[in-house]
Amino acid sequence: MERGNDLSAQIKVEAERQPVQIEVTEEQLEALRALWDSGDPKAAARITFYVKDRSVAEMAVAGYRYRGDTCCV
């Protein structure tokens, strides 16, 4: 499992090089958390954004996140 730990550390370093900030309401944040939590929050994911039932964007993300002021989930 050491390779997995090395890969995880590399992903974290790479992610720091390209920060993206998205402003949402508290309700939107809770909805996003609920969607993410319905799967495995530690696994990588593909996020699809919809506007009025139309898919408008996708992004792949590593399975790593912060919740509030706590560390990794």
PyMOL Python script that loads the backbone (N, CA, C, O; Angstrom):
from pymol import cmd

cmd.read_pdbstr("""\
ATOM      1  N   MET A   1       0.816  -1.200   0.000  1.00  0.00           N
ATOM      2  CA  MET A   1       0.000   0.000   0.000  1.00  0.00           C
ATOM      3  C   MET A   1       0.856   1.259   0.000  1.00  0.00           C
ATOM      4  O   MET A   1       0.333   2.370  -0.090  1.00  0.00           O
ATOM      5  N   GLU A   2       2.155   1.091   0.099  1.00  0.00           N
ATOM      6  CA  GLU A   2       3.040   2.253   0.114  1.00  0.00           C
ATOM      7  C   GLU A   2       2.922   3.058  -1.173  1.00  0.00           C
ATOM      8  O   GLU A   2       2.969   4.287  -1.134  1.00  0.00           O
ATOM      9  N   ARG A   3       2.772   2.391  -2.308  1.00  0.00           N
ATOM     10  CA  ARG A   3       2.613   3.105  -3.565  1.00  0.00           C
ATOM     11  C   ARG A   3       1.381   3.997  -3.517  1.00  0.00           C
ATOM     12  O   ARG A   3       1.415   5.120  -4.019  1.00  0.00           O
ATOM     13  N   GLY A   4       0.300   3.518  -2.923  1.00  0.00           N
ATOM     14  CA  GLY A   4      -0.911   4.312  -2.783  1.00  0.00           C
ATOM     15  C   GLY A   4      -0.668   5.556  -1.954  1.00  0.00           C
ATOM     16  O   GLY A   4      -1.185   6.626  -2.274  1.00  0.00           O
ATOM     17  N   ASN A   5       0.114   5.428  -0.889  1.00  0.00           N
ATOM     18  CA  ASN A   5       0.436   6.584  -0.057  1.00  0.00           C
ATOM     19  C   ASN A   5       1.297   7.587  -0.820  1.00  0.00           C
ATOM     20  O   ASN A   5       1.097   8.796  -0.703  1.00  0.00           O
ATOM     21  N   ASP A   6       2.255   7.086  -1.599  1.00  0.00           N
ATOM     22  CA  ASP A   6       3.101   7.960  -2.415  1.00  0.00           C
ATOM     23  C   ASP A   6       2.269   8.706  -3.449  1.00  0.00           C
ATOM     24  O   ASP A   6       2.456   9.904  -3.666  1.00  0.00           O
ATOM     25  N   LEU A   7       1.353   7.990  -4.080  1.00  0.00           N
ATOM     26  CA  LEU A   7       0.486   8.592  -5.085  1.00  0.00           C
ATOM     27  C   LEU A   7      -0.422   9.648  -4.452  1.00  0.00           C
ATOM     28  O   LEU A   7      -0.636  10.716  -5.026  1.00  0.00           O
ATOM     29  N   SER A   8      -0.946   9.346  -3.280  1.00  0.00           N
ATOM     30  CA  SER A   8      -1.798  10.299  -2.567  1.00  0.00           C
ATOM     31  C   SER A   8      -1.022  11.571  -2.239  1.00  0.00           C
ATOM     32  O   SER A   8      -1.536  12.676  -2.413  1.00  0.00           O
ATOM     33  N   ALA A   9       0.187  11.420  -1.775  1.00  0.00           N
ATOM     34  CA  ALA A   9       1.023  12.588  -1.452  1.00  0.00           C
ATOM     35  C   ALA A   9       1.317  13.406  -2.710  1.00  0.00           C
ATOM     36  O   ALA A   9       1.307  14.636  -2.663  1.00  0.00           O
ATOM     37  N   GLN A  10       1.576  12.741  -3.825  1.00  0.00           N
ATOM     38  CA  GLN A  10       1.854  13.436  -5.078  1.00  0.00           C
ATOM     39  C   GLN A  10       0.623  14.212  -5.549  1.00  0.00           C
ATOM     40  O   GLN A  10       0.745  15.348  -6.007  1.00  0.00           O
ATOM     41  N   ILE A  11      -0.547  13.611  -5.439  1.00  0.00           N
ATOM     42  CA  ILE A  11      -1.781  14.288  -5.846  1.00  0.00           C
ATOM     43  C   ILE A  11      -1.990  15.549  -5.010  1.00  0.00           C
ATOM     44  O   ILE A  11      -2.380  16.587  -5.543  1.00  0.00           O
ATOM     45  N   LYS A  12      -1.737  15.466  -3.715  1.00  0.00           N
ATOM     46  CA  LYS A  12      -1.906  16.627  -2.840  1.00  0.00           C
ATOM     47  C   LYS A  12      -0.967  17.757  -3.238  1.00  0.00           C
ATOM     48  O   LYS A  12      -1.364  18.922  -3.235  1.00  0.00           O
ATOM     49  N   VAL A  13       0.269  17.426  -3.580  1.00  0.00           N
ATOM     50  CA  VAL A  13       1.235  18.442  -4.014  1.00  0.00           C
ATOM     51  C   VAL A  13       0.770  19.082  -5.317  1.00  0.00           C
ATOM     52  O   VAL A  13       0.793  20.305  -5.456  1.00  0.00           O
ATOM     53  N   GLU A  14       0.349  18.256  -6.269  1.00  0.00           N
ATOM     54  CA  GLU A  14      -0.116  18.771  -7.557  1.00  0.00           C
ATOM     55  C   GLU A  14      -1.349  19.655  -7.386  1.00  0.00           C
ATOM     56  O   GLU A  14      -1.465  20.686  -8.049  1.00  0.00           O
ATOM     57  N   ALA A  15      -2.257  19.271  -6.519  1.00  0.00           N
ATOM     58  CA  ALA A  15      -3.490  20.048  -6.306  1.00  0.00           C
ATOM     59  C   ALA A  15      -3.185  21.431  -5.755  1.00  0.00           C
ATOM     60  O   ALA A  15      -3.897  22.387  -6.063  1.00  0.00           O
ATOM     61  N   GLU A  16      -2.144  21.553  -4.949  1.00  0.00           N
ATOM     62  CA  GLU A  16      -1.779  22.856  -4.388  1.00  0.00           C
ATOM     63  C   GLU A  16      -1.325  23.830  -5.472  1.00  0.00           C
ATOM     64  O   GLU A  16      -1.376  25.045  -5.279  1.00  0.00           O
ATOM     65  N   ARG A  17      -0.885  23.306  -6.598  1.00  0.00           N
ATOM     66  CA  ARG A  17      -0.391  24.157  -7.694  1.00  0.00           C
ATOM     67  C   ARG A  17      -1.519  24.791  -8.507  1.00  0.00           C
ATOM     68  O   ARG A  17      -1.281  25.711  -9.289  1.00  0.00           O
ATOM     69  N   GLN A  18      -2.741  24.303  -8.324  1.00  0.00           N
ATOM     70  CA  GLN A  18      -3.842  24.826  -9.113  1.00  0.00           C
ATOM     71  C   GLN A  18      -5.109  24.936  -8.250  1.00  0.00           C
ATOM     72  O   GLN A  18      -6.061  24.177  -8.434  1.00  0.00           O
ATOM     73  N   PRO A  19      -5.108  25.865  -7.332  1.00  0.00           N
ATOM     74  CA  PRO A  19      -6.290  26.014  -6.474  1.00  0.00           C
ATOM     75  C   PRO A  19      -7.454  26.632  -7.243  1.00  0.00           C
ATOM     76  O   PRO A  19      -7.264  27.515  -8.080  1.00  0.00           O
ATOM     77  N   VAL A  20      -8.643  26.162  -6.951  1.00  0.00           N
ATOM     78  CA  VAL A  20      -9.865  26.703  -7.533  1.00  0.00           C
ATOM     79  C   VAL A  20     -10.813  26.988  -6.372  1.00  0.00           C
ATOM     80  O   VAL A  20     -11.056  26.117  -5.536  1.00  0.00           O
ATOM     81  N   GLN A  21     -11.340  28.190  -6.322  1.00  0.00           N
ATOM     82  CA  GLN A  21     -12.290  28.542  -5.266  1.00  0.00           C
ATOM     83  C   GLN A  21     -13.650  28.783  -5.882  1.00  0.00           C
ATOM     84  O   GLN A  21     -13.775  29.507  -6.870  1.00  0.00           O
ATOM     85  N   ILE A  22     -14.670  28.176  -5.297  1.00  0.00           N
ATOM     86  CA  ILE A  22     -16.039  28.306  -5.784  1.00  0.00           C
ATOM     87  C   ILE A  22     -16.890  28.771  -4.620  1.00  0.00           C
ATOM     88  O   ILE A  22     -16.897  28.139  -3.563  1.00  0.00           O
ATOM     89  N   GLU A  23     -17.606  29.865  -4.802  1.00  0.00           N
ATOM     90  CA  GLU A  23     -18.459  30.384  -3.748  1.00  0.00           C
ATOM     91  C   GLU A  23     -19.868  29.813  -3.902  1.00  0.00           C
ATOM     92  O   GLU A  23     -20.468  29.899  -4.973  1.00  0.00           O
ATOM     93  N   VAL A  24     -20.382  29.235  -2.833  1.00  0.00           N
ATOM     94  CA  VAL A  24     -21.727  28.660  -2.823  1.00  0.00           C
ATOM     95  C   VAL A  24     -22.444  29.086  -1.549  1.00  0.00           C
ATOM     96  O   VAL A  24     -21.814  29.549  -0.598  1.00  0.00           O
ATOM     97  N   THR A  25     -23.759  28.927  -1.535  1.00  0.00           N
ATOM     98  CA  THR A  25     -24.516  29.188  -0.316  1.00  0.00           C
ATOM     99  C   THR A  25     -24.342  27.993   0.626  1.00  0.00           C
ATOM    100  O   THR A  25     -23.871  26.933   0.213  1.00  0.00           O
ATOM    101  N   GLU A  26     -24.721  28.172   1.874  1.00  0.00           N
ATOM    102  CA  GLU A  26     -24.646  27.074   2.851  1.00  0.00           C
ATOM    103  C   GLU A  26     -25.497  25.888   2.384  1.00  0.00           C
ATOM    104  O   GLU A  26     -25.096  24.733   2.526  1.00  0.00           O
ATOM    105  N   GLU A  27     -26.669  26.184   1.828  1.00  0.00           N
ATOM    106  CA  GLU A  27     -27.558  25.123   1.343  1.00  0.00           C
ATOM    107  C   GLU A  27     -26.924  24.366   0.175  1.00  0.00           C
ATOM    108  O   GLU A  27     -27.014  23.141   0.106  1.00  0.00           O
ATOM    109  N   GLN A  28     -26.288  25.090  -0.733  1.00  0.00           N
ATOM    110  CA  GLN A  28     -25.625  24.442  -1.857  1.00  0.00           C
ATOM    111  C   GLN A  28     -24.468  23.572  -1.372  1.00  0.00           C
ATOM    112  O   GLN A  28     -24.265  22.465  -1.872  1.00  0.00           O
ATOM    113  N   LEU A  29     -23.721  24.069  -0.409  1.00  0.00           N
ATOM    114  CA  LEU A  29     -22.616  23.286   0.145  1.00  0.00           C
ATOM    115  C   LEU A  29     -23.115  21.985   0.759  1.00  0.00           C
ATOM    116  O   LEU A  29     -22.539  20.923   0.523  1.00  0.00           O
ATOM    117  N   GLU A  30     -24.176  22.065   1.539  1.00  0.00           N
ATOM    118  CA  GLU A  30     -24.722  20.858   2.160  1.00  0.00           C
ATOM    119  C   GLU A  30     -25.234  19.879   1.107  1.00  0.00           C
ATOM    120  O   GLU A  30     -25.094  18.667   1.268  1.00  0.00           O
ATOM    121  N   ALA A  31     -25.824  20.394   0.035  1.00  0.00           N
ATOM    122  CA  ALA A  31     -26.291  19.522  -1.045  1.00  0.00           C
ATOM    123  C   ALA A  31     -25.111  18.822  -1.724  1.00  0.00           C
ATOM    124  O   ALA A  31     -25.187  17.632  -2.030  1.00  0.00           O
ATOM    125  N   LEU A  32     -24.025  19.559  -1.959  1.00  0.00           N
ATOM    126  CA  LEU A  32     -22.831  18.956  -2.564  1.00  0.00           C
ATOM    127  C   LEU A  32     -22.235  17.888  -1.654  1.00  0.00           C
ATOM    128  O   LEU A  32     -21.858  16.810  -2.115  1.00  0.00           O
ATOM    129  N   ARG A  33     -22.151  18.189  -0.369  1.00  0.00           N
ATOM    130  CA  ARG A  33     -21.621  17.202   0.585  1.00  0.00           C
ATOM    131  C   ARG A  33     -22.477  15.944   0.598  1.00  0.00           C
ATOM    132  O   ARG A  33     -21.949  14.832   0.617  1.00  0.00           O
ATOM    133  N   ALA A  34     -23.792  16.112   0.589  1.00  0.00           N
ATOM    134  CA  ALA A  34     -24.688  14.961   0.605  1.00  0.00           C
ATOM    135  C   ALA A  34     -24.504  14.106  -0.651  1.00  0.00           C
ATOM    136  O   ALA A  34     -24.491  12.878  -0.571  1.00  0.00           O
ATOM    137  N   LEU A  35     -24.362  14.753  -1.803  1.00  0.00           N
ATOM    138  CA  LEU A  35     -24.134  14.009  -3.040  1.00  0.00           C
ATOM    139  C   LEU A  35     -22.820  13.240  -2.971  1.00  0.00           C
ATOM    140  O   LEU A  35     -22.762  12.063  -3.325  1.00  0.00           O
ATOM    141  N   TRP A  36     -21.769  13.911  -2.515  1.00  0.00           N
ATOM    142  CA  TRP A  36     -20.455  13.271  -2.446  1.00  0.00           C
ATOM    143  C   TRP A  36     -20.461  12.133  -1.430  1.00  0.00           C
ATOM    144  O   TRP A  36     -19.872  11.078  -1.666  1.00  0.00           O
ATOM    145  N   ASP A  37     -21.130  12.354  -0.302  1.00  0.00           N
ATOM    146  CA  ASP A  37     -21.180  11.339   0.748  1.00  0.00           C
ATOM    147  C   ASP A  37     -22.000  10.119   0.360  1.00  0.00           C
ATOM    148  O   ASP A  37     -21.870   9.068   0.987  1.00  0.00           O
ATOM    149  N   SER A  38     -22.851  10.239  -0.670  1.00  0.00           N
ATOM    150  CA  SER A  38     -23.648   9.088  -1.085  1.00  0.00           C
ATOM    151  C   SER A  38     -22.770   8.022  -1.737  1.00  0.00           C
ATOM    152  O   SER A  38     -23.185   6.872  -1.876  1.00  0.00           O
ATOM    153  N   GLY A  39     -21.567   8.403  -2.134  1.00  0.00           N
ATOM    154  CA  GLY A  39     -20.588   7.458  -2.661  1.00  0.00           C
ATOM    155  C   GLY A  39     -19.456   7.311  -1.656  1.00  0.00           C
ATOM    156  O   GLY A  39     -19.684   7.408  -0.450  1.00  0.00           O
ATOM    157  N   ASP A  40     -18.259   7.082  -2.129  1.00  0.00           N
ATOM    158  CA  ASP A  40     -17.074   6.962  -1.274  1.00  0.00           C
ATOM    159  C   ASP A  40     -16.321   8.284  -1.317  1.00  0.00           C
ATOM    160  O   ASP A  40     -15.668   8.574  -2.319  1.00  0.00           O
ATOM    161  N   PRO A  41     -16.389   9.107  -0.252  1.00  0.00           N
ATOM    162  CA  PRO A  41     -15.736  10.411  -0.287  1.00  0.00           C
ATOM    163  C   PRO A  41     -14.215  10.338  -0.373  1.00  0.00           C
ATOM    164  O   PRO A  41     -13.562  11.353  -0.617  1.00  0.00           O
ATOM    165  N   LYS A  42     -13.644   9.148  -0.176  1.00  0.00           N
ATOM    166  CA  LYS A  42     -12.190   9.002  -0.273  1.00  0.00           C
ATOM    167  C   LYS A  42     -11.741   8.620  -1.681  1.00  0.00           C
ATOM    168  O   LYS A  42     -10.547   8.640  -1.979  1.00  0.00           O
ATOM    169  N   ALA A  43     -12.687   8.275  -2.541  1.00  0.00           N
ATOM    170  CA  ALA A  43     -12.354   7.829  -3.896  1.00  0.00           C
ATOM    171  C   ALA A  43     -12.402   8.999  -4.880  1.00  0.00           C
ATOM    172  O   ALA A  43     -13.089   9.993  -4.646  1.00  0.00           O
ATOM    173  N   ALA A  44     -11.675   8.869  -5.964  1.00  0.00           N
ATOM    174  CA  ALA A  44     -11.731   9.867  -7.034  1.00  0.00           C
ATOM    175  C   ALA A  44     -13.144   9.909  -7.602  1.00  0.00           C
ATOM    176  O   ALA A  44     -13.897   8.941  -7.494  1.00  0.00           O
ATOM    177  N   ALA A  45     -13.492  11.030  -8.204  1.00  0.00           N
ATOM    178  CA  ALA A  45     -14.851  11.173  -8.729  1.00  0.00           C
ATOM    179  C   ALA A  45     -14.855  12.034  -9.986  1.00  0.00           C
ATOM    180  O   ALA A  45     -13.938  12.819 -10.227  1.00  0.00           O
ATOM    181  N   ARG A  46     -15.910  11.867 -10.779  1.00  0.00           N
ATOM    182  CA  ARG A  46     -16.155  12.751 -11.910  1.00  0.00           C
ATOM    183  C   ARG A  46     -17.392  13.562 -11.542  1.00  0.00           C
ATOM    184  O   ARG A  46     -18.452  12.993 -11.277  1.00  0.00           O
ATOM    185  N   ILE A  47     -17.265  14.868 -11.526  1.00  0.00           N
ATOM    186  CA  ILE A  47     -18.369  15.750 -11.172  1.00  0.00           C
ATOM    187  C   ILE A  47     -18.931  16.344 -12.458  1.00  0.00           C
ATOM    188  O   ILE A  47     -18.192  16.883 -13.282  1.00  0.00           O
ATOM    189  N   THR A  48     -20.236  16.240 -12.618  1.00  0.00           N
ATOM    190  CA  THR A  48     -20.915  16.820 -13.775  1.00  0.00           C
ATOM    191  C   THR A  48     -21.816  17.943 -13.284  1.00  0.00           C
ATOM    192  O   THR A  48     -22.610  17.754 -12.363  1.00  0.00           O
ATOM    193  N   PHE A  49     -21.690  19.109 -13.901  1.00  0.00           N
ATOM    194  CA  PHE A  49     -22.491  20.267 -13.540  1.00  0.00           C
ATOM    195  C   PHE A  49     -23.648  20.399 -14.519  1.00  0.00           C
ATOM    196  O   PHE A  49     -23.476  20.259 -15.730  1.00  0.00           O
ATOM    197  N   TYR A  50     -24.818  20.668 -13.981  1.00  0.00           N
ATOM    198  CA  TYR A  50     -26.024  20.822 -14.788  1.00  0.00           C
ATOM    199  C   TYR A  50     -26.605  22.217 -14.594  1.00  0.00           C
ATOM    200  O   TYR A  50     -26.598  22.759 -13.489  1.00  0.00           O
ATOM    201  N   VAL A  51     -27.101  22.780 -15.670  1.00  0.00           N
ATOM    202  CA  VAL A  51     -27.867  24.016 -15.620  1.00  0.00           C
ATOM    203  C   VAL A  51     -29.193  23.714 -16.304  1.00  0.00           C
ATOM    204  O   VAL A  51     -29.233  23.407 -17.495  1.00  0.00           O
ATOM    205  N   LYS A  52     -30.273  23.804 -15.544  1.00  0.00           N
ATOM    206  CA  LYS A  52     -31.615  23.520 -16.074  1.00  0.00           C
ATOM    207  C   LYS A  52     -31.654  22.179 -16.805  1.00  0.00           C
ATOM    208  O   LYS A  52     -32.054  22.105 -17.967  1.00  0.00           O
ATOM    209  N   ASP A  53     -31.238  21.132 -16.115  1.00  0.00           N
ATOM    210  CA  ASP A  53     -31.259  19.759 -16.637  1.00  0.00           C
ATOM    211  C   ASP A  53     -30.337  19.516 -17.827  1.00  0.00           C
ATOM    212  O   ASP A  53     -30.457  18.484 -18.487  1.00  0.00           O
ATOM    213  N   ARG A  54     -29.435  20.423 -18.113  1.00  0.00           N
ATOM    214  CA  ARG A  54     -28.498  20.264 -19.235  1.00  0.00           C
ATOM    215  C   ARG A  54     -27.079  20.158 -18.681  1.00  0.00           C
ATOM    216  O   ARG A  54     -26.638  21.028 -17.930  1.00  0.00           O
ATOM    217  N   SER A  55     -26.369  19.102 -19.047  1.00  0.00           N
ATOM    218  CA  SER A  55     -24.979  18.927 -18.633  1.00  0.00           C
ATOM    219  C   SER A  55     -24.122  19.997 -19.308  1.00  0.00           C
ATOM    220  O   SER A  55     -24.092  20.087 -20.535  1.00  0.00           O
ATOM    221  N   VAL A  56     -23.424  20.808 -18.506  1.00  0.00           N
ATOM    222  CA  VAL A  56     -22.652  21.908 -19.083  1.00  0.00           C
ATOM    223  C   VAL A  56     -21.148  21.806 -18.813  1.00  0.00           C
ATOM    224  O   VAL A  56     -20.357  22.481 -19.472  1.00  0.00           O
ATOM    225  N   ALA A  57     -20.751  20.974 -17.857  1.00  0.00           N
ATOM    226  CA  ALA A  57     -19.319  20.858 -17.567  1.00  0.00           C
ATOM    227  C   ALA A  57     -19.061  19.608 -16.738  1.00  0.00           C
ATOM    228  O   ALA A  57     -19.927  19.138 -16.001  1.00  0.00           O
ATOM    229  N   GLU A  58     -17.857  19.087 -16.876  1.00  0.00           N
ATOM    230  CA  GLU A  58     -17.425  17.945 -16.073  1.00  0.00           C
ATOM    231  C   GLU A  58     -16.017  18.200 -15.573  1.00  0.00           C
ATOM    232  O   GLU A  58     -15.232  18.892 -16.220  1.00  0.00           O
ATOM    233  N   MET A  59     -15.704  17.637 -14.419  1.00  0.00           N
ATOM    234  CA  MET A  59     -14.327  17.661 -13.936  1.00  0.00           C
ATOM    235  C   MET A  59     -14.054  16.400 -13.127  1.00  0.00           C
ATOM    236  O   MET A  59     -14.915  15.899 -12.404  1.00  0.00           O
ATOM    237  N   ALA A  60     -12.851  15.914 -13.270  1.00  0.00           N
ATOM    238  CA  ALA A  60     -12.400  14.762 -12.495  1.00  0.00           C
ATOM    239  C   ALA A  60     -11.614  15.288 -11.302  1.00  0.00           C
ATOM    240  O   ALA A  60     -10.798  16.200 -11.436  1.00  0.00           O
ATOM    241  N   VAL A  61     -11.866  14.709 -10.148  1.00  0.00           N
ATOM    242  CA  VAL A  61     -11.188  15.165  -8.941  1.00  0.00           C
ATOM    243  C   VAL A  61     -10.628  13.977  -8.168  1.00  0.00           C
ATOM    244  O   VAL A  61     -11.175  12.875  -8.200  1.00  0.00           O
ATOM    245  N   ALA A  62      -9.535  14.229  -7.480  1.00  0.00           N
ATOM    246  CA  ALA A  62      -8.955  13.198  -6.627  1.00  0.00           C
ATOM    247  C   ALA A  62      -9.863  13.019  -5.413  1.00  0.00           C
ATOM    248  O   ALA A  62     -10.581  13.946  -5.037  1.00  0.00           O
ATOM    249  N   GLY A  63      -9.840  11.881  -4.821  1.00  0.00           N
ATOM    250  CA  GLY A  63     -10.670  11.608  -3.647  1.00  0.00           C
ATOM    251  C   GLY A  63     -10.028  12.128  -2.384  1.00  0.00           C
ATOM    252  O   GLY A  63      -9.498  11.352  -1.588  1.00  0.00           O
ATOM    253  N   TYR A  64     -10.068  13.409  -2.196  1.00  0.00           N
ATOM    254  CA  TYR A  64      -9.422  14.038  -1.057  1.00  0.00           C
ATOM    255  C   TYR A  64     -10.151  15.344  -0.807  1.00  0.00           C
ATOM    256  O   TYR A  64     -10.381  16.104  -1.748  1.00  0.00           O
ATOM    257  N   ARG A  65     -10.517  15.624   0.419  1.00  0.00           N
ATOM    258  CA  ARG A  65     -11.235  16.864   0.659  1.00  0.00           C
ATOM    259  C   ARG A  65     -11.113  17.285   2.113  1.00  0.00           C
ATOM    260  O   ARG A  65     -10.719  16.500   2.976  1.00  0.00           O
ATOM    261  N   TYR A  66     -11.452  18.517   2.360  1.00  0.00           N
ATOM    262  CA  TYR A  66     -11.556  19.053   3.711  1.00  0.00           C
ATOM    263  C   TYR A  66     -13.020  19.331   3.999  1.00  0.00           C
ATOM    264  O   TYR A  66     -13.776  19.702   3.102  1.00  0.00           O
ATOM    265  N   ARG A  67     -13.412  19.156   5.231  1.00  0.00           N
ATOM    266  CA  ARG A  67     -14.758  19.548   5.679  1.00  0.00           C
ATOM    267  C   ARG A  67     -14.572  20.511   6.818  1.00  0.00           C
ATOM    268  O   ARG A  67     -14.093  20.132   7.887  1.00  0.00           O
ATOM    269  N   GLY A  68     -14.943  21.749   6.604  1.00  0.00           N
ATOM    270  CA  GLY A  68     -14.781  22.752   7.647  1.00  0.00           C
ATOM    271  C   GLY A  68     -13.317  22.994   7.920  1.00  0.00           C
ATOM    272  O   GLY A  68     -12.529  23.161   6.989  1.00  0.00           O
ATOM    273  N   ASP A  69     -12.947  23.016   9.173  1.00  0.00           N
ATOM    274  CA  ASP A  69     -11.556  23.258   9.535  1.00  0.00           C
ATOM    275  C   ASP A  69     -10.860  21.966   9.951  1.00  0.00           C
ATOM    276  O   ASP A  69      -9.820  21.999  10.608  1.00  0.00           O
ATOM    277  N   THR A  70     -11.438  20.824   9.565  1.00  0.00           N
ATOM    278  CA  THR A  70     -10.813  19.547   9.884  1.00  0.00           C
ATOM    279  C   THR A  70      -9.992  19.064   8.703  1.00  0.00           C
ATOM    280  O   THR A  70     -10.102  19.596   7.598  1.00  0.00           O
ATOM    281  N   CYS A  71      -9.197  18.087   8.932  1.00  0.00           N
ATOM    282  CA  CYS A  71      -8.367  17.559   7.853  1.00  0.00           C
ATOM    283  C   CYS A  71      -9.142  16.552   7.021  1.00  0.00           C
ATOM    284  O   CYS A  71     -10.373  16.519   7.022  1.00  0.00           O
ATOM    285  N   CYS A  72      -8.423  15.782   6.357  1.00  0.00           N
ATOM    286  CA  CYS A  72      -8.843  14.904   5.282  1.00  0.00           C
ATOM    287  C   CYS A  72      -9.970  13.946   5.665  1.00  0.00           C
ATOM    288  O   CYS A  72     -10.017  13.409   6.772  1.00  0.00           O
ATOM    289  N   VAL A  73     -10.873  13.755   4.707  1.00  0.00           N
ATOM    290  CA  VAL A  73     -11.925  12.743   4.841  1.00  0.00           C
ATOM    291  C   VAL A  73     -11.651  11.691   3.802  1.00  0.00           C
ATOM    292  O   VAL A  73     -12.396  10.716   3.699  1.00  0.00           O
TER     293      VAL A  73
END
""", "prot")
cmd.dss("prot")
cmd.show_as("cartoon", "prot")
cmd.util.cbc("prot")
cmd.orient("prot")
